[in-house]
Amino acid sequence: MEKLATGNSLDLRVWLDKVRALGELTDVLGADWNLELGAISELNAKKAVPPALLFDEITGYAKGFRIVTCSTSSPVRLSTMLNLEIERSHLKLVQAIRGKPRQWQAEAADYDPVPAQTGPIFENVQSGDEVDVYTFPSPLWHEKDGGRYIGTGCMVATRDLDSGWVNVGAYRVMIHDRNHVGLNMIASKHGAIQYDKYMAAGKPFPVVIVLGCDPLGYTISGLEVPFGMCEYNYMGAILKEPLSVVHGELTGLPFPSAAEIVLEGWAYPGDQRNEGPFGEFHGYYSGHAESTPVVTVERIYYRNNPIIMGSAVSKPPHDYSYSKAVLRSAMLSDALQAAGVPDVEATWAHEIGGARMFNVVAIRQRYAGHARQAGHILSQCGVGVYLSRYAIVVDEDIDPSNLHEVMWAVATRTDPDLDIDIIKRGTGSKADPMAVAYQHKGFTSKAVIDACRPFDHLSEFPPVAEASRELQDKTREKWQHIL
Ligand SMILES: Cc1cc2nc3c(=O)[nH]c(=O)nc-3n(C[C@H](O)[C@H](O)[C@H](O)COP(=O)(O)O)c2cc1C
């Protein structure tokens, strides 16, 4: 008899058990969905190493209807999620990821999801008049949000009208009423391109929204996976195992068989309502409420005691700024190497810039112009160009992830006149908080700051006034009770 293939069902509970065993999960009982849960999560994300939070007994909801936040905000959790050895250092994790995105992409085609006959996601089904998205404790995350966001750390799966390609994107989802939600897909995003095709053909757009699963789901759905590639395949390449999926009864769209909650429905031609505002990755409400597609929810599938995956933005560091910083830093290092920049020690896309606007690379200077080469490529390479504002190059003795060290190098190793290059009319964004002051929206100028010691004066440059590495290590060891 033919053996049915099994796969990885992206079971959030398996992942929660793992991180609980690692001491990285904190239970929070009795928080209110109305602002309190959002504020607790926001403040938690500001800790040096924030634990993941699992909320239960949420005001007004039955015990067991839960939300998890801050899922990816530590190197240990992020490395576990990415199927890597457990890593506790930010820069070592970046090193461990280097080269992997290219490899995952190349191998994705080998990991088509495998269909499962059924799965825990079908434990409960709402259809027709029963459909009610208020069944789940969606938070009002912040005071100025346009509504309750049920989808933040979510995956929105849709299908291309022509090719049948299934795209999975992380797009925020706001509740309009018990069976309507609003989708925010920026124009260039793959889901938006697919939506436009259905609207041009006058056809309803099929959608499934996965509101909880292993955080690998929303992290990869939030990554720029190539046009035409299904994110489920990419996740399979990371896990070295295909995903186990089931299909929606109405749309036939696939979702992980152990997903927590799935909304299924259609965005009908002409059906748009105001959605937002909601914070952006850089920590501002840079958009107003805008007309966006409405999904009429016609089925809800959910597990017993379901868990929403929450990942809301705020002034960084925020819920997903750490995972973005790590993944983009690895991709930036790879891009520098691919462009022929030698001796890149480390790169860090700082959370304060939403992992886009303030990026730093440390190099071991080898030749005249090496630092400028690294800075300009950091600012302009494919993965770095969108809304990059500051690209800073430092010497190898500076930790690029440490803002104190970086700004010390900027203060002491640069002459503003000599060491800051300005690129005019670079790639910006409509979501740029500075766009209010720009005549030409979508552009931004960019500064490349060469904060390396001047290459032609290296031997004369004054030595740093600090204890040698050996003396520091010896002293730390002997005086550990104090230091
Ligand atoms: C938690 C989270 C929320 C996001 N919210 C949105 C959003 O509301 N709208 C949007 O266009 N992109 C959003 N993004 C970014 C997209 O997910 C990202 O650009 C992704 O590449 C889109 O998928 P696509 O490349 O298949 O279009 C979000 C990312 C994350 C991680």
The ligand as an SDF file (V2000), in Angstrom:
LIG
                    3D

 31 33  0  0  0  0  0  0  0  0999 V2000
    4.2780   41.0720   11.1620 C   0  0  0  0  0  0  0  0  0  0  0  0
    4.3290   41.6740    9.7920 C   0  0  0  0  0  0  0  0  0  0  0  0
    3.2940   42.4910    9.3490 C   0  0  0  0  0  0  0  0  0  0  0  0
    3.3190   43.0510    8.0640 C   0  0  0  0  0  0  0  0  0  0  0  0
    2.2810   43.8300    7.6480 N   0  0  0  0  0  0  0  0  0  0  0  0
    2.2230   44.2490    6.3600 C   0  0  0  0  0  0  0  0  0  0  0  0
    1.0700   44.9340    5.8700 C   0  0  0  0  0  0  0  0  0  0  0  0
    0.1250   45.1910    6.5880 O   0  0  0  0  0  0  0  0  0  0  0  0
    1.0460   45.2860    4.5640 N   0  0  0  0  0  0  0  0  0  0  0  0
    2.0910   45.0060    3.7130 C   0  0  0  0  0  0  0  0  0  0  0  0
    1.9960   45.3250    2.5180 O   0  0  0  0  0  0  0  0  0  0  0  0
    3.2190   44.3890    4.1610 N   0  0  0  0  0  0  0  0  0  0  0  0
    3.2980   43.9960    5.4510 C   0  0  0  0  0  0  0  0  0  0  0  0
    4.4080   43.3460    5.9210 N   0  0  0  0  0  0  0  0  0  0  0  0
    5.5450   43.1310    5.0160 C   0  0  0  0  0  0  0  0  0  0  0  0
    5.2420   42.0210    4.0310 C   0  0  0  0  0  0  0  0  0  0  0  0
    4.8070   40.8730    4.7110 O   0  0  0  0  0  0  0  0  0  0  0  0
    6.4870   41.6690    3.2170 C   0  0  0  0  0  0  0  0  0  0  0  0
    6.8210   42.7640    2.4090 O   0  0  0  0  0  0  0  0  0  0  0  0
    6.3120   40.4130    2.3890 C   0  0  0  0  0  0  0  0  0  0  0  0
    7.4290   40.2590    1.5400 O   0  0  0  0  0  0  0  0  0  0  0  0
    5.0600   40.4590    1.5610 C   0  0  0  0  0  0  0  0  0  0  0  0
    4.8570   39.2470    0.8980 O   0  0  0  0  0  0  0  0  0  0  0  0
    4.9530   39.1750   -0.6680 P   0  0  0  0  0  0  0  0  0  0  0  0
    6.4260   39.4290   -0.9780 O   0  0  0  0  0  0  0  0  0  0  0  0
    4.5400   37.8080   -0.9890 O   0  0  0  0  0  0  0  0  0  0  0  0
    4.0690   40.2320   -1.2010 O   0  0  0  0  0  0  0  0  0  0  0  0
    4.4190   42.8050    7.2100 C   0  0  0  0  0  0  0  0  0  0  0  0
    5.4700   41.9820    7.6590 C   0  0  0  0  0  0  0  0  0  0  0  0
    5.4290   41.4220    8.9340 C   0  0  0  0  0  0  0  0  0  0  0  0
    6.5500   40.5300    9.3980 C   0  0  0  0  0  0  0  0  0  0  0  0
  1  2  1  0
  2  3  1  0
  2 30  2  0
  3  4  2  0
  4  5  1  0
  4 28  1  0
  5  6  2  0
  6  7  1  0
  6 13  1  0
  7  8  2  0
  7  9  1  0
  9 10  1  0
 10 11  2  0
 10 12  1  0
 12 13  2  0
 13 14  1  0
 14 15  1  0
 14 28  1  0
 15 16  1  0
 16 17  1  0
 16 18  1  0
 18 19  1  0
 18 20  1  0
 20 21  1  0
 20 22  1  0
 22 23  1  0
 23 24  1  0
 24 25  2  0
 24 26  1  0
 24 27  1  0
 28 29  2  0
 29 30  1  0
 30 31  1  0
M  END
$$$$
